[in-house]
Amino acid sequence: MPSRSAVFASADQGKLMLDPVKQTNLLDMSGVCRSFPKGSGEDLQVLEKVDLTIHSGEIVGLLGRSGSGKSTLLRIIAGLIAPSSGDAKCRGETIIGPPNGVSMVFQSFALFPWLTVLQNVELGLEALGIDSTERRTRALAAIDLIGLDGFESAYPKELSGGMRQRVGFARALVVHPDLLLMDEPFSALDVLTAETLRTDLIDLWTEGRLPIKSVLMVTHNIEEAVLMCDRILVFSSNPGRVAAEIKVDLPHPRNRLDPTFRQLVDSIYARMTQRAEPRAPAIEGIPGTGVGMILRHVSSNVLSGLIETLAGPRGSPATGSRRYLPSRRIPATIEVRPIERRRSDADRGRQTLCSPRNRCPQETVRRTSHQLCAGGGFDPPRSR
């Protein structure tokens, strides 16, 4: 007898859904490119040679910076826009217009404000030509599944942000899609509401209660991708392409504080923020030139002292040479050893000449005249 997770009833197409464990390709994309014309007459390349495959029974995440073309790729899959070049197929058929068995949850709630919750959810079924009795039955079941039982007659303006997004999920799930597309569905919600909705969605997925085969979600939140996805596709920018594929083998439910979880998050973050190598060739053994030139490590104390020495007045004691002091032209010979004690920000970069009574053990000062103070003046000896 097959398990509950092996067979799902598909009410809208009258067929059996495939076993999620059996890997079948729901989506195949090869060399997909997309460009948009600019006002100057040139084309802006947004996507370049994107290869993507989605199997049955997995949650895949598109992770990348804002503006890298993730949402554009999602709209190509949904059939809302056509690729400039390349092949995009859903279940072996070329995508021309919105394909059957694909639904989408948008970043904004995208609800019709003049329709109730029930009417918004029924909208997709009405477009498929489902009769009113079955529409109502399936819409009520989807509303109850997503946790909005009792709000069927409410209008969007009467709902919170989290409840509106739940209506968006119910509208997408009620058609029993094979592939559910989600375009940053939690970004418009507050932290607590988004976390609750993520947890509820993952629980429904792991329990086999969602009438879908696979999920493709767009996000720029690394923790969200690791928390929900089985595979993560890291997207590069300008133009967008798949730079890396990372498989997440952690079992559900996943713990954010788990060391393996944190290590994976840090690894993805380091990969996404990695800087490109300097392109300028090395000159005389110097690795890079210009802004890419690698300098030796120098203490900030040394740099501060150099700046003060260069900016100081001519003949200042900080120069460490035999000079005439500007206040009283009496020659003085100064011999100073390097100060090894830790200095504060106030005296960093300059050497302080101490009186004999308060002479620092690391400093040796030899004078031929009066006692010198740090400011270049004189401190006559005091009688005890």
Order of alpha helices (4+ residues) and beta strands (2+ residues): beta-beta-beta-beta-beta-alpha-beta-beta-beta-alpha-alpha-alpha-beta-alpha-beta-alpha-beta-beta-alpha-alpha
